[in-house]
Amino acid sequence: MVGANLVLRFLLELTALAVTSYWGFASSSGARQWILGLGAPVVIAVVWGLFVSPKAKIELPRPARFAVELVVWAAAALALVAAGQAVPGIAFAAVALISGTVNYVSAH
């Protein structure tokens, strides 16, 4: 189950990047559209890489790391809701919360 959850987490990470980009491009126009559409996933990637990834640059205590992870998942879910995709946003949040919880509980 742990291996399957790691695959799911990777897919959730990619989805978080995609949906924040979708939100940025869908919620604006002109230069702001490009800034948000490209900048939002960069922010997600930087936060994930610094605090959550297996090779995180900044080591946090497990509860803090889990909190940062939940913030990333919430940002992606809220981006979907803000882009008019409430049902996919709620579904993403539910799957991400379950996956994150399984990862937190199963980590040593």
N, C-alpha and C positions, 0 to 999 in steps of 0.2 A: 504494500500500500504506500509506503514511503516513496518508492521509486516513481509510482504513478503520480503521486502528489507533486513531486519535483518537476515532472513533465508539465503537469497542469499549471504549476507556478510560473514556469517559463512562458507558457502560452498566455497566462494572465499578464505577465510583464509586457509581452509584445502587444497584447490588446490594450493595455493602459497607454502605451506609446501611441498606438493608432487612434484610440478614441479621443485622447487629448488633442491630437493633431486635427482630427475630424471636427471637434468642437471649435478649435481656433479658426479653421477655414469656414465653418458654417455660421459662426456667430458674428462675423465682421466682414468688412470689405476694404478694398484698397490695401495700403501698406500695413494697416493694423491686422488685416487678415493674414498676411504673410508672417508678421511678427508673432502672432499668437499661434498660427498653424505650425510654424517651425519651432518657436520658442517653448511652447508648453511641453512637448515631448522631450525637449532637451533638459528642461528643469526636472521632469520626472526621472529621466535617465541619470542625471547628476545626483539627485537625492538618493536614488536606489543604489547607485555605485558607491556613494560615500558611506551610507549607513546600513544598507540592508543586504546587499549582495554577499555571496559566500566569501568574496575577496574584498570586503568593505575596507575603505581607506581609514575610516574612523570607527573604532571598535566601541560599541555601546553595550551596556548591560542588556540582557535578553528582553526584559520588559520594555525598555526604551526602544530597542530595535523593533519589537513587535508593534509598538505604538506608531513609529515612523512608517512601518509597512502599512498599517491600517489607514494612516493619513494619505498615503499614495493611492491605495485602493479607493478610498472615499473620494479623492480628487478625480479619479478616472470615472467613477460612477456618477458623480455630480456633473462632470463634463457632458456625459451622455444625456442626463436629465435636462441640463441647460440647452442642449442642442435639439431638444424635442424628442428624445428617445428614452422616455421614462421607463418603459417595461424592460428594454435591454439594460438600462442603467441599474435598475433594481436587481435584475438577474445577475449582472456582473458583480454587484456588491455582495449578494448572497453567496455566490460561488467563491469569491475572493475571501470573504470572511471565514467560510468553512475551510478553505485551503490553508489560509494563514493560521487558523487555530490548530489544524492538524499538524502543521509544520512546527508551531510553537510547542505543542504538547509532546511531539515525538523527538524534538531536538535534545541532545544530551548536554 
